[in-house]
Amino acid sequence: MTSREQLIQELAEVPDELVEVMLDFLHRVKKTHSHHPLAKFAGILSDDEAADLQQAIQADCRQVDLNEW
């Protein structure tokens, strides 16, 4: 299931008041997001590519080799 499908499923199950809050939040994020210099890169990765990238970052980043210095 994609993130979009999961979000739609979750929204179908919550009260209307929460849907309104989420919609307001989405509008605010979209407004801010569209003016950000990196906004053009949003959504260019598939869910699988993003998961692979996150796994690589967790496995390889922030690893300090004390003998490297």
Phi, psi and omega in degrees: 000132179284166178298321179297315180295320179295318178298316179298319178297315180297317180295329180292340186257356184255161179296156181302327180299319180290324177299318178297319178297315180296320179296317177298316178299315180299317179298318179294318180294317179299320181296314180290317185297323185291342181259358182281140183298336179265002184302330181294344180266352182295131175081011182277344178263144172285168178300320180293318179296319179295319179296318178298318179295316178298319180295317179297319179296315181294324183281323191250337183272158180061023176260120181255125175262104184296337180275352182289331183279000000 
